[in-house]
Amino acid sequence: MTPARLLRLGALVFALVGGGIIAWLVDKAIRYPEVRASQFGYEAPFWPALIAFVLLCTAVGVYLQLRAARRVDDGEDLYAQRHRRHPSEKYPEEYASDRDDSSAR
């Protein structure tokens, strides 16, 4: 399986899990409509805000995975600029072997 296909599969699984959570929350909202959230003396309906939050988070997660899949399809290396890719300047003795390899190129 290609990395892009795995990312798309991950997006599908993420969407299914998020959809399942939303379906469960909708069921609870229908069964217990009296549940309300209160803070600092104010009250608000609990279920719509929670459902909207889960829906937003699911949509963002699916979007990010599909965007990553598109970038991989375009040939981009998603790990090309990862943190500490180069030998450390603070502790050069830890990465002496890496430095010797890079100077040979």
C-alpha positions in Angstrom: 0.0 0.0 0.0 1.3 3.4 -0.9 1.6 6.1 1.8 -1.0 8.3 0.1 -3.5 5.4 0.2 -2.8 4.7 3.9 -3.4 8.4 4.6 -6.7 8.2 2.7 -7.7 5.1 4.6 -6.8 6.8 7.9 -9.0 9.7 6.9 -11.9 7.3 6.2 -11.4 5.6 9.6 -11.2 9.0 11.3 -14.5 10.0 9.6 -16.2 6.7 10.6 -15.1 7.1 14.3 -16.1 10.7 14.3 -19.4 9.9 12.7 -20.0 7.1 15.3 -19.3 9.5 18.1 -21.7 12.1 16.6 -24.4 9.5 16.2 -24.0 8.4 19.8 -24.2 12.0 20.9 -27.3 12.7 18.9 -28.9 9.6 20.5 -28.1 10.9 23.9 -29.4 14.4 23.0 -32.7 12.8 22.0 -32.9 10.7 25.1 -31.8 13.4 27.6 -32.8 16.8 26.2 -32.9 18.3 29.7 -29.1 18.1 30.1 -27.7 21.7 30.3 -24.3 23.1 30.8 -23.8 25.8 33.5 -20.9 28.0 34.3 -20.7 31.3 36.3 -24.4 31.4 36.7 -25.2 31.0 33.0 -26.9 28.0 31.4 -26.8 26.8 27.9 -27.9 23.7 26.0 -25.1 21.0 26.3 -25.7 18.8 23.3 -25.5 21.2 20.3 -22.2 22.6 21.4 -20.6 19.2 22.0 -21.9 17.8 18.7 -20.6 20.9 16.9 -17.2 20.5 18.6 -16.8 16.8 17.7 -18.0 17.5 14.1 -15.5 20.4 13.7 -12.6 18.3 15.1 -13.5 15.3 12.9 -13.7 17.6 9.8 -10.3 19.1 10.6 -8.7 15.7 11.1 -10.1 14.3 7.9 -9.0 17.5 6.0 -5.4 17.3 7.3 -5.1 13.6 6.4 -6.5 14.1 2.9 -4.3 17.2 2.4 -1.2 15.1 3.4 -2.2 12.4 1.0 -2.5 15.0 -1.8 1.0 16.3 -0.9 2.4 12.8 -0.9 0.8 12.1 -4.3 2.5 15.3 -5.6 5.9 13.8 -4.6 6.6 15.8 -1.5 8.5 14.2 1.3 6.5 15.2 4.4 9.5 14.5 6.7 12.0 16.6 4.8 12.0 19.4 7.3 11.5 17.5 10.5 12.9 18.7 13.8 16.6 18.0 14.5 17.3 16.6 11.0 20.8 17.9 11.2 23.5 17.0 13.8 23.2 18.9 17.0 25.4 22.0 17.4 25.1 21.9 21.2 26.3 18.3 21.6 28.5 17.6 18.6 30.1 14.5 20.2 26.7 12.7 20.2 26.5 12.9 16.4 30.1 12.6 15.4 29.4 9.6 13.2 26.6 11.5 11.3 28.9 14.4 10.7 31.7 12.2 9.3 29.1 10.6 6.9 27.9 14.0 5.7 31.4 15.3 5.0 32.1 12.3 2.8 29.3 13.2 0.4 
